[in-house]
Amino acid sequence: MHDVVAEHALSLLRVVGRVLAAVLRFLFVNLLTNLVLFNVGRVTLLAVTVGRYPRGRMLVAHEERIVACGVLVLVLAWCAIVLYNHFGAVGASL
């Protein structure tokens, strides 16, 4: 009886580990998308449109567009940092 429990305990731990990893991955992706990218996109769009977009029902209706804007802003910020570091190094060597 003890051998059967030990044999199944390992497979049960593997299943629990996979489920836990999937839950953590899901939470991380949702937190990243909903908290970081959505709010970066929202603040950027509010600044560019002087507070007109997105407001009210548009927050829910255009959630994907707002997240895409957040991704775009972070990518552009990263590109600006890369260019600054590259040309800063070139300028310093002259």
Secondary structure, 3 states (H helix, E strand, C coil): CHHHHHHHHHHHHHHHHHHHHHHHHHHHHHHHHHHHHHHHHHHHHHHHCCCCCCCCHHHHHCHHHHHHHHHHHHHHHHHHHHHHHHHHHHHHHC
